[in-house]
Amino acid sequence: MPTITNIYDLKKIYKRRAPKMFYDYTESGSWTEQTFRENVTDFDHIRLRQRVAVDMSGRSTASTMIGEDVAMPVALAPIGITGMQCADGEIKSARAAEAFGVPYTLTTMSVNSIEQVAEATEKPFWFQLYVMRDENFVDTMIERAKAAKCSALVLTLDLQILGQRHMDIKNGLTTPPKPTLKNIINLSTKPHWGLAMLGAKSWTFGNIVGHAKGVDDISSLSSWAAEQFDPTLDWDKIKEIKKKWGGELILKGILDAEDAKKAINVGADAILVSNHGGRQLDGALSSIRSLAPILDAVNGKIEVFLDSGIRSGQDVLKAMAMGADGVFIGRSYIYGLGAMGQKGVTTALEVIHKELDTTMALCGRRDVKTLDRSDLLIPKNFEGDWQD
Ligand SMILES: Cc1cc2nc3c(=O)[nH]c(=O)nc-3n(C[C@H](O)[C@H](O)[C@H](O)COP(=O)(O)O)c2cc1C
């Protein structure tokens, strides 16, 4: 096993080990992938202010997210079909997050069901809900999340219609893969993956199959999303969902200051500034460039988290110093999972933690909670100077 020093080392191993269609599913953005690329490259424009001769002993990355203690303010984002990247991928990711002391978010579109993840973990995790046309399914899913003792509902707002990712169409992405000649040839080169999959607890959409009425073939995520995701989702419906859930609600996919204000009005406890990792509206601003105006609009009333583009502890530090209360990582932990299962997720978290901790020290900071904009050198017009 090669020495792993950064997230991209994990990505290289992941590419070798995972079936091509699932690697491509992760490593794609929509259409031209401009937003997907800029989510990462926009972090590079922000520089860090080096400070010296400051006591750097006794550093702490501990913080809270929606009132929960976290070892560092980095949650694992909901990722569809995680259990296809690696057998029982959701269970393994949740266990790694639990052991590390950071939140795990299970997607509606998981392979392991919410009950399977609850059974395999001790501490509460978070559940991400997609709103479907079938209201009964949504109500039941909320009840199942309560029964599983989930401590927050993450409601995703930026995927009521699917942004096109070319490779998923070209690869004929399905869960599980269909036995086509192309797939058989590719899978024959992934023996670790196949062997582990033979013992997996689930092979299909564990939260949906057997729970949603009239659903027979959901192997194709894209056609199922087109049929089932509710295109009429609006702020009134979000208010109803908040009432039904009754607990902590995080609204995911906010990229605009006006929407951030609306999120506060419907009673969100936190928002997640996100463009879905560049997988939905191609051409949208990167999350890090969208953050400052949203923070101004929110004005400290609720917590503001950020995802999309975080590949290092330096990125975490930049987002926190800009004013975020925490971040989520998507691909960074999936690279680890696909490379080495649970151990790989742990390694991804360790890499990010070490980078965050050391970078804090070199910026002359001992406590992640005290980072602020004075730690950063932000280019003029970083948010963009757009016409009205
Ligand atoms: C392969 C993949 C699947 C995803 N599936 C979901 C999902 O089921 N639900 C959701 O709300 N977001 C989903 N997302 C978006 C992530 O939750 C998160 O917003 C994104 O990955 C952050 O960007 P990053 O990957 O650059 O960290 C997915 C992202 C990826 C890469």
The ligand as a Tripos MOL2 file, in Angstrom:
@<TRIPOS>MOLECULE
LIG
   31    33     1     0     0
SMALL
NO_CHARGES

@<TRIPOS>ATOM
      1 C1        -21.3070   10.9460   -5.9230 C.3       1 LIG1
      2 C2        -22.1270   11.9890   -5.2350 C.ar      1 LIG1
      3 C3        -23.4210   11.6820   -4.8210 C.ar      1 LIG1
      4 C4        -24.1720   12.6370   -4.1370 C.ar      1 LIG1
      5 N1        -25.4230   12.2970   -3.6590 N.ar      1 LIG1
      6 C5        -26.1100   13.1900   -2.9190 C.ar      1 LIG1
      7 C6        -27.3470   12.8230   -2.3060 C.ar      1 LIG1
      8 O1        -27.8100   11.7000   -2.4200 O.2       1 LIG1
      9 N2        -27.9910   13.7730   -1.5990 N.ar      1 LIG1
     10 C7        -27.5080   15.0490   -1.4470 C.ar      1 LIG1
     11 O2        -28.1480   15.8770   -0.8050 O.2       1 LIG1
     12 N3        -26.3280   15.3970   -1.9810 N.ar      1 LIG1
     13 C8        -25.6260   14.5000   -2.6940 C.ar      1 LIG1
     14 N4        -24.4070   14.8520   -3.2160 N.ar      1 LIG1
     15 C9        -23.8370   16.1790   -2.8940 C.3       1 LIG1
     16 C10       -23.0340   16.0970   -1.6050 C.3       1 LIG1
     17 O3        -23.8650   15.9250   -0.5060 O.3       1 LIG1
     18 C11       -22.2040   17.3790   -1.3870 C.3       1 LIG1
     19 O4        -23.0380   18.4940   -1.5120 O.3       1 LIG1
     20 C12       -21.0490   17.4740   -2.3730 C.3       1 LIG1
     21 O5        -20.4280   16.2300   -2.5580 O.3       1 LIG1
     22 C13       -20.0260   18.4720   -1.8680 C.3       1 LIG1
     23 O6        -19.0040   18.6380   -2.7840 O.3       1 LIG1
     24 P1        -17.5810   17.8850   -2.7140 P.3       1 LIG1
     25 O7        -17.8450   16.4990   -3.2170 O.co2     1 LIG1
     26 O8        -16.7460   18.6950   -3.6330 O.co2     1 LIG1
     27 O9        -17.1430   17.8900   -1.2730 O.co2     1 LIG1
     28 C14       -23.6450   13.9230   -3.9060 C.ar      1 LIG1
     29 C15       -22.3380   14.2220   -4.3360 C.ar      1 LIG1
     30 C16       -21.5790   13.2560   -4.9740 C.ar      1 LIG1
     31 C17       -20.1760   13.5920   -5.3840 C.3       1 LIG1
@<TRIPOS>BOND
     1     1     2 1
     2     2     3 ar
     3     2    30 ar
     4     3     4 ar
     5     4     5 ar
     6     4    28 ar
     7     5     6 ar
     8     6     7 ar
     9     6    13 1
    10     7     8 2
    11     7     9 ar
    12     9    10 ar
    13    10    11 2
    14    10    12 ar
    15    12    13 ar
    16    13    14 ar
    17    14    15 1
    18    14    28 ar
    19    15    16 1
    20    16    17 1
    21    16    18 1
    22    18    19 1
    23    18    20 1
    24    20    21 1
    25    20    22 1
    26    22    23 1
    27    23    24 1
    28    24    25 2
    29    24    26 1
    30    24    27 1
    31    28    29 ar
    32    29    30 ar
    33    30    31 1
@<TRIPOS>SUBSTRUCTURE
     1 LIG1         1 GROUP 0 **** ****
